[in-house]
Amino acid sequence: MDTLTPMTDKLLIDTRPDGLTVLCINRPEAHNALDLATMAALADAIDELSGDPSRRAVILTGAGTEAFCSGADLLEFSRYTSAEDARMMIGLMGEALLALERLPIPVIGAINGYALGGGSEIALACDLRFADENVRMGFVQARLGVTPGWGAGQRLLRVVGYGRALDLLLTSRVLHAPELLGLGLLNRVVEAGTALDQAIQYARHIAAMPPEVVRSMKALLQAGLNHPYEEGLRIESELFPPLWAGEAHQRAVEAFLNRERNK
């Protein structure tokens, strides 16, 4: 296998002073397909975000208007045919998407155009998904004689349930916005060309909230996904007391009391 050398021009990173970070897959000439360099750059960017307490939300999108991400770049990967090659590639992206999912801050996918195969896997690793009305998403891996390799099977199961997940994987159907919304695979469908702007507007609202509250909200839901029920309840109960005693809660209570006194 070639050495993985990040090429940052293939991944644009906009670190904003309001606490938002926008990651943009920048290979429009290849429908934003991921080659090894782009995969490595994405993994590095996610790793840096995990250690940056100033960040409030992350937005992931693709360059141009045609595609969010069309999956792995088959022109490059057609050279790598062994099971060992496959393990390296899915290890890199599987770990990167797990790290993306486990960032303590919300991750919003701004899905422009289509997200197929690996592109749908990246979209599903985001916490929330805003999509242009012309979006198409499909778990089309079976057409290429493979399963999802970056974790989409487990994530799809949790979002839509066993029967629907199996149907989507076996049929490789490409879904349009109304069905994606109905299945819970999208959170918002917006006018074509506005997914990124809408995601940024939403993220600004999140960034204005107390960061400890936002992080705790994500943590309590992640606890339910990753732990047995009673352990999830325990983690949730431990997140509450420090927030109750915290400055944001005390200010909110004082504001409420002041309104009551002035009635």
Secondary structure, DSSP 8 states (H G I E B T S, - for coil): -------GGGEEEEE-TTSEEEEEE--GGGTT-B-HHHHHHHHHHHHHHHT-TT--EEEEEESSSSEEE--B-HHHHTT--SHHHHHHHHHHHHHHHHHHHT-SS-EEEEE-SEEETHHHHHHHHSSEEEEETT-EEE--GGGGT----SSHHHHHHHHH-HHHHHHHHHH--EEEHHHHHHTTS-SEEESTT-HHHHHHHHHHHHHTS-HHHHHHHHHHHHHHHHS-HHHHHHHHHHHHHHHHTSHHHHHHHHHHHHHHHT-
